[in-house]
Structures are given as structure tokens and as C-alpha cells.
């Protein structure tokens, strides 16, 4: 759940950041991909940490 949410929110945030900086469509796509991957990995680590904590 956190992984998918991270991917989506990261992609939206990255695209918005590139558009705000005046990027071309390729720049917007690249920012969206990189931010999506980054936030997806963070969501994966968050999922693993929560799983370890809740299982004891």
C-alpha cells in the first residue's frame, strides 16, 4: 500500500516540480519517473520497518 502510494505521489510531485521549473515534456516525464521510483523505494522501506515492528 505504501509502495503504490509512494509511486503515485512521487510521480505527481515530480511532474509538478518539473512543470513549475519550466521543463519540457521530456523533463516532466523524467522528474516524474525519478521521484516515483524514489518515493516507491521509501514506501518499501517503510513497509518493511512497520512489518518488523508489528510482528515483534
N, C-alpha and C positions, 0 to 999 in steps of 0.2 A: 504494500500500500504506500509506504513512504518512498519507495523507489519510483513508482509510477508518478506520484505527486511531485517528486523532485524533478523528474524528467520534464513534466509538463510545465511546472512553474519556472524551471530553469530556462526552457526554450522560450517561453513567453517573455521572461525578464531579459534574456539575451537579445531577442529580436527588438524589444522596446529600447534597450540601451543603444544598439547599433543605429536604429532609426533616429533616436534623439541626437546622436552624434553626426547625423547626416550621411549615413552609409548607403551604398548602393545595394541592390537586392542580393548580390553575392556576399557582401559584408554582413547583411542582416541574417542570411542563412548560416554563415559560418559562426557568428556570435550565438545564434540560437542553438546550433549543434554543440558548440563547446560548453556553453552554460548548461544545456540539458544533460550532457554527459557528466559534468562536474557535480551538479546537484543530484543526479541519479546515483553517483557513487557515494555522495554524502548520505543520501537516504538509505543506501545499502548498509553502510556502517552503522547508522542509527538503528536500523532494524536488527542488526547483529548484536549491538550493545543491549538493546531492550530485551531481546530474546535471552541473552545470557543472564541478565539481571532478574528477569521474571521466573526463569527456571531454577535459579538458585544454584 
